[in-house]
Amino acid sequence: AVDGGAPLAGPEAPSASAPSSDPLLQPFDLKKGLRLRNRVFSTSHAPAYVDPGGFPGDRYRLYHEEKAKGGIGLTMFGGSSTVSPDSPSAFGQINVTSDAVIPYFQALADGVHAHGAKTMIQLTHLGWRTADDVADWLP
């Protein structure tokens, strides 16, 4: 519908099968061997969907799979993932302090890839802290 009017019909109606000419929706070769289906992506954030122990279980995986089903080209995950025991999780980040996270990452990648999208993680050391509170640890 245009301005609340009737839906477009006839030659001016976009075809559901015609590829878009919008560059944002065109495939993008990021580097040799890595093609994104479009330039639409979701940046890393920590939705606090991790399982006990800080692992990205089913809820976390399904959250990213839904974005892939919706047509996104790249979903970034991890939002400042915990990479060292001296920088504990403060707001539900993924625990990447051991190889125990690898099967979870594999399941997440497999699920997203099955729907045509790619994944990328954000790894960040948040600085040394002795507690995981979010109160006064920033300078």
Sequence and secondary structure as in RCSB ss.txt:
>XXXX:A:sequence
AVDGGAPLAGPEAPSASAPSSDPLLQPFDLKKGLRLRNRVFSTSHAPAYVDPGGFPGDRYRLYHEEKAKGGIGLT
MFGGSSTVSPDSPSAFGQINVTSDAVIPYFQALADGVHAHGAKTMIQLTHLGWRTADDVADWLP
>XXXX:A:secstr
  TTS    GGGS  SSS    GGGS EEEETTEEESSS EE     S   TTS   HHHHHHHHHHHHTT SEE
EEEEEEB STTS  SSS  B SSGGGHHHHHHHHHHHHTTT EEEEEE      SS  SSS   
